[in-house]
Amino acid sequence: MHAIDAVVAWVDGGDPGHRRKFLAHVPPPKRARHAAADATGFGDCGEVR
């Protein structure tokens, strides 16, 4: 058995299905000022390969 060094939770922020499901849980008035609703929170910078 091997030890686990790290676990990376990754979501494709460019996936329209993910964005649609995510926004269904954030009311429209909060979208403009809620940091978790910002699309850059799920940006793909190529760090997971």
N, C-alpha and C positions, 0 to 999 in steps of 0.2 A: 504494500500500500504506500502511495506517495503522499507527502504533505501538500497542502494547498497553500500557495504563497499569497494569492490575491484572487478576489472575485470582482469582475467588472460588469456592472449592470449597464447595458447599452441599448439605446432606443434610436431607431432611424428617424430623426426629426424631419426628414424630407418625405416621409411616407404620409400621403394624404389621409389614409385610413386612421393612422395614429393621431394625427392632428384633429381630425373630426371627432374621434372618441374623447380625446383629451379636452377639447373645448366644450364638449357636452357637459362637463363637470365644473366648468368655471362660468359663473353667470356673466352676461355681457357687461354690466357696469364695472365688474372687477377686472376684466381682461385688459383694460387700458393701463391699470396701475399695479397689477399683480405680477410680481417677478416670475413666478412659476409658469405663468401663461406666455411668457416671452419665447418666441421661436428659437432664440439663440441658446436657450437652455438645453436644447437637444441638437445642437449643430454638430456636424461631422467634420472634425478637423484632421481626420486621418490618423489619430493616435491609436486606434484599435485596429490591428491587422492580423 
